[in-house]
């Protein structure tokens, strides 16, 4: 019971901290005249991925690497299957051409790289693991992604076109000091909430006899993905689909390349049992999103949202069966 209360309090702080950070960072970015697509792929994506970052860093320092793996991979699966599924059911989502051509393929590539690095056992006969060097490789690939994403905005090659195509303008709200205060409060909530979430989830896993990896793939992953869900729903309802999809895709790239790369650089760890299957599921959802984004005039329809939700529900059932066996 104490672990459950600790976990609930931790997730609550993560949601509050993520929301506060996104509000402050988005207002700050809007003052710089950054278009919605760029905000979704960078500032908002990083802000809503901050809970995953804090949880993974805490897991690395506490020696609970399975929760870190489950959190990153499970969040990526939940972001597409659960979050985009729910959002598309409520409001069909138009996908920006830039996201279809560049960002979603980058997400697929990042997942492929993670799979290639995490299946050592298939080739060498040893235990699958991510080494410190492989963690650095993920960070370097993340640097390439950020170089092209931020570089285009700074060079102004696509900013005007994106702003015109999306027909959206984000106006800064509040003073500069207020934006900074929101960022500071958000970071504090994320740091405290991340530590509480990991401790609570570890206690739950031991109490019910489930592995840390399964707890990370389900409870922790969905809990730390709630900021993405709130952001995407609000963005879609307010007619800002660019930010809704950009937030999800950007968060997934952040999760795999930056957050997990940083975690493995700090504390290299073995891939959990059946972790290769989870990575393949993440790849399947990423490829599925790419296909859906190319069809039906680059829109994710309600039917496709239902298919994403059904796929995620099937994966959760598989995890429950796997965790109980």
N, C-alpha and C positions, 0 to 999 in steps of 0.2 A: 504493500500500500504506500509506504514511504517513497519507494522508487517511482511508482506511478505518479504520485503527487509532484515529485521532483521533475519528472519528465514533462508533465503538463505545464508546470510553471516555466520550465525551460523553453518549451515550444512557444508559449505565450509571449515570453520575452523576445524570442527570435522573430516572431511576427511583428511585434511592436517595434523592435529595433530595425528590422528590414524596411518597414513602412516609413519610419522616421528618416532613415538614411536615404531612401528613394525620393521622398519629398524634398529633402534638403539638397541632394545632389542634382535632381532634375531641375529645381529652380535655379541652382547655380549654373547648370549647363545651358538653360534657356537664356540666361543673361548673355551668353557668348554667341547666341544665334545659331546653335546647333539644331539641325532638322530632326523631326521625330524618329526617323529610321536610325540615325546615328545615335540618338539618345537611347533608343531601345536596345541597340546592339552593344553599347558600351556602358554608359552611366547606369541605366536602369538594370541591365543584365548583371553588371558587377554588384550593384546594390542588393538585388534580390538573390544573388548567389552568395552574399556575405554570410548567411547562416550556414550554408554548406562549408564555406571556408573555415569558419570558427569551429564548427563541429569536427572537421577533419584535422585541423591543427591540434585541437584538444585530444582527439583520438590518437594522433601520432605521438604526442608527448606522454600520453597515459598508457601506451602500448596496446591499444585496442584497434589494431589496423583493420580488422574485419568490418567494424562499424564504419570506418572511413571508406573502405571499398564499397560497401553496401550503400552508404549515403550518396556517393557520387554516381555510381551506376544506376541505383534505384531512383535517384532524383531525375536523371536524364530520361529514364523510361517513363516515370510519372509525369514529367513535364510535357511529353508528347501524348502519351496514351490517356492520361487522366485530365491534365489541365487543358490542353488544346482540344481534347474530346469534349469536355464540358463547355468550353468557350464556344466551339463551333456549333454545338447543339442549341445554345442560346442565341448566338449571332453568327451566321456564316461569315467566314473570315476571308477577306481578299489579301493575297500575298504579294508583296512588292516584288517587282521583277528583279531588283538587285539582290534581294534575299534568295530568290529562286536560283539565280545564276551563280552567285558567289557564296553566300553564307551557309545555306543548307548543304551544298556539296562540301564545304569546309567542315561542317559538323560530321558528315559521313566519313570524310577523310580522317578526322580526329579519332573517330570510333574505330576505324580500321587500324590506325597506328596503335591504339591502346590494345586492340586484340593481338596484333602482331608481337607487341612487346610482352604481353601477358600469357602467351601460350608456349613458353620455353619447353614445357614437358612434352609437347607434341613432337619436338625435334631432337632434344638432348636426352630425354629419359629422366631428367631431374625434376624437382618440384618447380612448378610455375611460380615466378616471382618477378616483382619490379625492382630493379637495382637502382642505386643512386644515379648512375649514368643515364638510365632510361627515364628517370624522373626529370633530369636536366634536359633530355631530348624533348620531352613533352613541353617543358617551359620554353625551349627555343622555338618550337613550332607555334606556341602561343604568341611569342614575340613577333613572328612573321605575320600572323593573323592581325595583331594589333597595329603593326606597321602599315599594312595595306588599308585597314579600316579607318584609322585615325588620319593616315597620310592623305587619303582622298578628301576627307573633310577639310583638313588644313590647306590642301592645295586648291580647294574650291572647284574640283573638276565635276563633282556630282551633287554638291550641296544644293545648288539652285534647281537642278532638274528634279531632285528628290522632293524638295519643298513644293514645287509646282505640281508634280504628279500626285503627291499625297494630299495636296490642298489643305494642309494643316499648319497652324502656327501655335506654338506653345509660348504663352506669355509668362514671364517671371512673376511670381507672387511673393510679396513680403520683401523685407529688407535683406541686404547681404548678411548682416549679423544673424538674422533669424534663420537663414539657410544654413549657415555654419553651425548654429546651435542644434538644429535638427540633425545634422551629420554627426556631431559629437554625442548627442543623446542616443542616436541610433547605434553607433559603434559600441557604446557602453552596454546597451541592451543586448547586442549580439554577443559580446564577449562573455557576459555573465550567463546569458541564456544558453550559449553553446556548451559551456562547462556543465551546466545543470542537465542539459539534454543528454549528453554522453553518459554522465553518471547514472541518470535515471534509466536510460535504455539498457545499460550494462546490467543494472540490478534486475530489470524485467526479464532480460534474456536468461540470467542465471535462475531466476525464480520459476519460470515456466519451462525450462529445459530446452529452449530454442537457441540456436547458434547466434553469435553476434552478427554474422553476415546477413542472416535472414531478418533479424530485427532492423539492421541498417537499411536493407533493401525495401522494407515495408514501412514501419512506424516512423523511423528517423527520416527516411527519404521523403515521405509524404509531408511530415511535419515541417521540414526545412524547405519544402516546395510551396508551402502556403503563400509566402510573399509573391511568388511568381503567379499563382492562381489569382490572387486579389488584383495584382497589377494588370494581368491580361484581361480579366473580366471588365475591370473599370475602363481600360483602354478601348476594348471592343464596343462596350455600351456607349462610350462617348464618341464613337466614330473614328477611332485612331487604330485601325488594324495593323498599321505599320509597326507601332510600338508593341502591340500584343504579340505578334509573331516574332518580331525582332528580339523582344525580351526573352522568349522561350529559346530561340536558336542561339542567341548570344550567351544565355545562361548555360546551355549545354556545352558550348565550346569552352567557356570559362571553367566549368566543372571538371571536364576531362583533362584539358591541357594545363590550366593554371593551378587549380586547386589540388587535383590528384598529382600533378607533376611536382608541386611544392611539397605535398605530403610525402611522396616517395624520396624526394631529395633530402628531407629532414630525417625520415625513418623508413628506409627500404623494408618491404614486407612481402610475404608470399601471397599469391592469389588464393582466396578461400576456396574450399571444395565447391565444385560446380560453378565457380566464378566465371569460367570460360563460357558457360551457357548463358549467364546473365549478360556478359558482354555481347554475345551474339544476338540476344533479344534486343539490346539497346541498338545494335546495328539494324535489325529488322524494322524497328520503329523509325529510325532515322531515314532509311531508304523508303519506307512507306510514306513518310511526310514529303519526301522529295517527289515521289510519283504523284501524290495528291495535289501538290503545289503546281505541277506542270499541267494537270488536266483541268477541265471545266473552267477555262478562262482564268487560271491561276487563283482559284478559290477553294477553300476547304468548306465543303457543304455540310449540312446537318447529317446527311447519311454517312459521310466520311467521318464526321465527329462521333457518330454512333459506333462505327467500326473501330475507331481508335479506343473508345471506352470498352467495347467488348473484348478487344485484344488485351487491354490492361487487366480487365477482370479475370480473364483466363490465366494470365501470368501470375496474378496474386493467388489464385486457387492452386496453381502449381507450386508456389512458394510455401503455402500453408501445408500442402501434402509433403513437400520436401523437408520442411522444418519439423514435421511430426514424425517422420520416418527415422 
